[in-house]
Amino acid sequence: MWLKRWLRFGQPGALRLVVDTNVLISGTIVITGASARIVDAALDRWLCLITCPVLLSEYADVLQRPHIARKYTQITQRVDDLLDYLQSHAIVVTGIPTEQFVPADPDDDVIVATALEGHAAYIVSGDQHLLDLQQIHSLRILTPRDFVAQVLKEPLV
């Protein structure tokens, strides 16, 4: 199974995607479930994450908030691993929106702009405003559970 997944998603040519902050945070602090599988696949470099300075700042800010650090002391190493991965292996683009993609929540335009600029195949998010769009050009927008089931083709218990 591991070799099959490595050949399918391994660098170079790993599947490119933007993972919304809510999914990264969930996958970092809760080490089971769909979001955690996505984080693990990225850390193992089966997936190639696309991000931008705005999203990097948001990830770091949320993960390093004192109440998160106090509540989830057991995941400190996982937080550090994710931040190291994002800084050293993620593809960073400008992510500056040039048009409005998400009328219901213009703050989400940066996620779509990042995905399009980085030539991502997917956005993985739990944000309903993004999920309602389903697809923009060839970019598919999926929940973590749907991404794991449809793309990684792993069963979730």
C-alpha positions as CSV (number, residue, x, y, z in Angstrom):
1,M,0.0,0.0,0.0
2,W,2.7,2.5,1.0
3,L,4.7,1.9,-2.2
4,K,1.6,2.3,-4.4
5,R,0.8,5.6,-2.7
6,W,4.4,6.8,-3.0
7,L,4.5,6.0,-6.7
8,R,1.2,7.8,-7.2
9,F,1.8,10.9,-5.1
10,G,5.5,11.0,-4.5
11,Q,7.7,13.9,-5.3
12,P,8.2,15.1,-8.0
13,G,4.8,15.2,-9.6
14,A,3.0,15.0,-6.3
15,L,-0.7,16.0,-6.4
16,R,-0.9,19.7,-5.8
17,L,-3.6,21.1,-3.5
18,V,-4.4,24.0,-1.2
19,V,-5.5,22.9,2.3
20,D,-7.6,25.5,4.1
21,T,-6.5,26.5,7.6
22,N,-9.4,24.8,9.2
23,V,-8.3,21.5,7.8
24,L,-4.7,21.9,8.7
25,I,-5.5,22.9,12.2
26,S,-7.9,20.0,12.7
27,G,-5.4,17.6,11.1
28,T,-2.6,18.8,13.4
29,I,-4.4,18.8,16.7
30,V,-6.6,15.7,16.2
31,I,-4.4,12.9,14.9
32,T,-7.1,10.7,13.5
33,G,-9.7,11.3,10.8
34,A,-9.6,12.7,7.3
35,S,-7.9,15.9,8.1
36,A,-5.1,14.1,9.9
37,R,-4.6,11.7,6.9
38,I,-4.2,14.7,4.7
39,V,-1.6,16.3,7.0
40,D,0.2,13.0,7.3
41,A,0.3,12.6,3.5
42,A,1.7,16.1,3.1
43,L,4.3,15.5,5.8
44,D,5.3,12.3,4.1
45,R,5.4,14.2,0.8
46,W,2.7,12.2,-1.0
47,L,1.0,15.5,-1.5
48,C,2.4,18.9,-2.5
49,L,0.8,21.7,-0.6
50,I,0.4,25.1,-2.3
51,T,0.2,28.1,0.0
52,C,0.8,31.9,0.1
53,P,2.2,34.4,2.7
54,V,-1.3,35.2,4.0
55,L,-2.2,31.5,4.6
56,L,1.3,30.8,6.1
57,S,0.8,33.6,8.5
58,E,-2.7,32.4,9.4
59,Y,-1.5,28.8,9.9
60,A,1.4,29.9,12.2
61,D,-0.8,32.3,14.1
62,V,-3.5,29.8,14.9
63,L,-1.2,27.0,15.7
64,Q,1.0,29.1,18.0
65,R,-1.9,30.7,20.0
66,P,-1.2,30.3,23.7
67,H,-4.6,28.6,24.4
68,I,-3.9,26.1,21.6
69,A,-0.4,25.4,22.9
70,R,-1.7,24.9,26.4
71,K,-4.6,22.7,25.4
72,Y,-2.7,20.5,23.0
73,T,0.7,20.2,24.6
74,Q,1.0,16.6,23.3
75,I,1.1,17.8,19.7
76,T,3.9,20.3,19.9
77,Q,6.2,18.2,17.8
78,R,3.5,17.7,15.1
79,V,2.9,21.5,15.0
80,D,6.6,22.1,14.6
81,D,6.8,19.4,11.9
82,L,3.9,21.0,10.0
83,L,5.3,24.5,10.2
84,D,8.8,23.2,9.1
85,Y,7.1,21.4,6.2
86,L,5.2,24.5,5.0
87,Q,8.4,26.6,5.2
88,S,10.7,24.1,3.4
89,H,8.5,22.0,1.1
90,A,5.3,23.8,0.3
91,I,5.1,25.8,-2.9
92,V,4.6,29.4,-2.0
93,V,2.8,31.7,-4.5
94,T,1.7,35.3,-4.0
95,G,-2.0,34.4,-3.6
96,I,-3.2,37.8,-4.5
97,P,-6.8,37.7,-5.7
98,T,-7.4,39.4,-9.1
99,E,-11.1,38.7,-9.1
100,Q,-13.9,37.8,-6.8
101,F,-14.5,34.1,-6.6
102,V,-16.4,33.7,-3.3
103,P,-19.1,36.5,-3.1
104,A,-20.4,35.1,0.2
105,D,-17.0,35.5,1.9
106,P,-14.4,37.6,0.0
107,D,-11.7,36.6,2.5
108,D,-11.8,33.2,0.9
109,D,-10.7,34.6,-2.4
110,V,-7.1,34.3,-1.3
111,I,-7.5,30.5,-1.1
112,V,-8.9,30.3,-4.6
113,A,-6.3,32.7,-6.0
114,T,-3.5,30.6,-4.3
115,A,-4.9,27.4,-5.8
116,L,-5.2,28.8,-9.3
117,E,-1.8,30.5,-9.2
118,G,-0.1,27.3,-7.9
119,H,-1.9,25.1,-10.5
120,A,-3.5,23.0,-7.7
121,A,-5.9,20.3,-8.6
122,Y,-7.9,20.6,-5.4
123,I,-8.8,22.9,-2.5
124,V,-9.6,20.9,0.6
125,S,-11.8,22.8,3.1
126,G,-14.5,22.6,5.6
127,D,-15.7,26.1,4.8
128,Q,-19.2,26.0,3.3
129,H,-18.7,29.1,1.2
130,L,-15.9,27.4,-0.7
131,L,-17.7,24.0,-0.8
132,D,-20.8,25.5,-2.3
133,L,-18.6,26.5,-5.4
134,Q,-17.7,22.8,-6.0
135,Q,-15.4,23.6,-8.9
136,I,-13.7,26.6,-10.4
137,H,-12.2,26.0,-13.9
138,S,-10.5,22.6,-13.4
139,L,-10.0,23.1,-9.7
140,R,-12.2,20.9,-7.5
141,I,-13.2,21.8,-4.0
142,L,-13.8,19.0,-1.6
143,T,-14.2,18.3,2.1
144,P,-11.4,16.4,3.8
145,R,-13.5,13.2,4.0
146,D,-14.4,13.4,0.3
147,F,-10.7,14.1,-0.6
148,V,-9.5,11.1,1.4
149,A,-12.2,8.8,-0.1
150,Q,-12.2,10.0,-3.7
151,V,-8.5,11.0,-4.2
152,L,-6.4,9.1,-1.7
153,K,-8.9,6.2,-2.0
154,E,-8.5,5.3,1.6
155,P,-11.5,4.1,3.7
156,L,-12.3,6.1,6.8
157,V,-13.5,4.2,9.8
